[in-house]
Amino acid sequence: MEFGIQTIKELLSGYQKKQFKPSEVIGAYLTNISERDEKINSFLQVRIEESLGRAKRLDEKMCEAETLPLFGIPIAIKDNFLVSGWQATAGSKILSGYVSPYTATSVERLEAMGAIVIGKVNCDEFAMGSSNENSAFGNVRNPWDLERVPGGSSGGSAAAVAAGFASVSLGTDTGGSIRQPASLCGLVGLKPSYGRVSRYGVISYASSLDQVGPFSRTVWDSARVLEVMAGFDDRDATSSKRSVPKYTEELKNISEKKFTLGVSRKWLEGVDPDVAKSFEAGLEMFKKAGGKIIEIDLPHARYALSTYYLLATSEASSNLARYDGVHYGYRTQSATTSEELYSRSRGEGFGREVKLRIMLGTYALSAGYYDAFYLKANQVRKKIQEDFEKAFTQCDFVVAPTSPSTAFKLGEKTDDPLKMYLSDIFTLPVNLAGLPGLSIPCGLDSKNLPIGFQLIGKPFGESVLFEAAQQFEALRGEFPLPGFLEGACRR
Ligand code: GLN
């Protein structure tokens, strides 16, 4: 038995049959990280002692593998989640030295159900980016091709699972940051409906768009993580009071439902030919299961990029005002007045992209421009929501490729922010509309890089989203693994 690529389901079944113990599994994953993450740079902190200690305690209680839904599951957490007593950097120098005084609700719930947080992983600074190249802690490399990006902003979360360093991981998705890296690294990535998972203890980027979600190898694993962490939290006023279905119970059998999928051909213009081909093949698979493809119209989707970059930067400029060199982390050494302290701490502590966005957001919110930019963007956001509402009167899901291209080369888009921003054209509207979106691997391009198929559901429609994704997964069959994993798994 080799470790590194097991799903939650496989680990649980092995524990239940007493084939191995948590300390063996966690030990093997930690060895994988220490020997091989040098090439990927996904982990910023590894919790060796603590996670082995937790694993050993679980060794003594093997019978709990029957009852704890995440018994002994190694999980990696994006470094914009707080874990009590651990540093949280959000990929930024400005938080250097900051230690979290409490734990994020999502992480707390996973740990309470047996999950073992083995470490915190790299990301774009304050989750701003699509390639993980905006991290103050270096690039993350894609296990499918080490010269390429893993996607972003949750690049470390995606790369860690793809490289066999964790069974599952958590990320955040404000405009695509779970789905796009999942697509580029050949994983399942889920952005739940806005309000489905508590944001308490997650470092805010754009609060009206941010959502927490899992990276996994399978749809069932994604459902398992979501059912454990979703649900109302009185410490996050935007978390929903709706009850949380037992998603994995609902996935016991592969669905035979015939789904109607909505496609907007206009929206899909300009995607990479390999991606287009693989997307069409995905549609064919649904058809084989009796599904129907219909043409829908999303007339405002083409404004999603500008709308997102006005709203997200506006919210970010306000959320990031708290990093002033006084309350948290980094403080300049060279200030003589308090004004200098603020401006130099921020000037030295924030990276280029973050500063760019704070300036954009501050401008959009300033008195003379508020109506023209922020207010207008909110009106367009409503239009985008209405487009989806209308589409959902005709179809069960809206589908699109997750990303217009596969993993690009490191440095390929860093000089052209617009080109980088375009990586998210198919994911941004989903956040603006607050909908659940799931990316599932659907094929490989001519360079052997993974391609993702995106299913977009109705608000709080995660159950049926998983159902359809699992149907797709069964039709697709086993997805290949990256070459990096050869020789990576051990006992
Ligand atoms: N790539 C988008 C951005 O740069 C989305 C980021 C995210 O979802 N956190 O803002």
Residues whose N, C-alpha, C, O or C-beta is under 5 A from the ligand:
A	BS01	LIG	A127 M128 G129 S130 G152 S153 T172 D173 T174 G175 G176 S177 D424
